C-alpha cells in the first residue's frame, strides 16, 4: 500500500462518515433582558437550543426560562438582521404552538415541519422569495450568520423581556469522526511502515 492509496482511503472514509453528522445543525443562545434592544433590567434568565434537520426539513425548538417579571404573551424567532437591531418575526405567529403562556417560568420542546407554510410568519415567506423553500434557506442562513434571535415577550415587556442571538453550536460528532478517521490513517501508516521493513 503506498501513501497515495492511504490518503485516498482516508478521504473516502471521511466522505462516507462526515455527511451523516452534517445533516443537522444546532444553534443556541442564552436568554437575557440585557440582550433586548433596547436592553431591560429583567432578572429573568433562560436558554434556547434550535436544531435544524436538513433531511426531514424540521426545526426543533427547546427552551427554558424562569424569573420573568411579566407573564409570557408569545415567543418566536425573529430574522434576519445584524446584532443590536430589531427585525420582524420569521416563525409561526403569534407564538410557537404550545409555548407556555401566562407564566413566569417554563420549558418548551417542539419540532416544526419547516416544509409547511404554517411554521412561518407568512410575511416572512412573502419577503424571502415567496416560497417555503426560499424562506427556509434564508432562515438557516440567518441562523448560520448570527442574524436570528429568539425573543420571549411578556405583558410587562411587550417588545420582549428576554432575548438571545442564536449562534451555531460546533458538532462534536463531526470532530469525533474526524479523529476516528485520523486514527484509522495512523494504524494504516504503521502497518505500511511494518510491511516496508
Ligand atoms: Cu417577537
Boltz pocket constraint, residues with backbone or C-beta under 6 A from the ligand:
constraints:
  - pocket:
      binder: B
      contacts: [[A, 76], [A, 78], [A, 89], [A, 151], [A, 153], [A, 159], [A, 160]]
      max_distance: 6.0
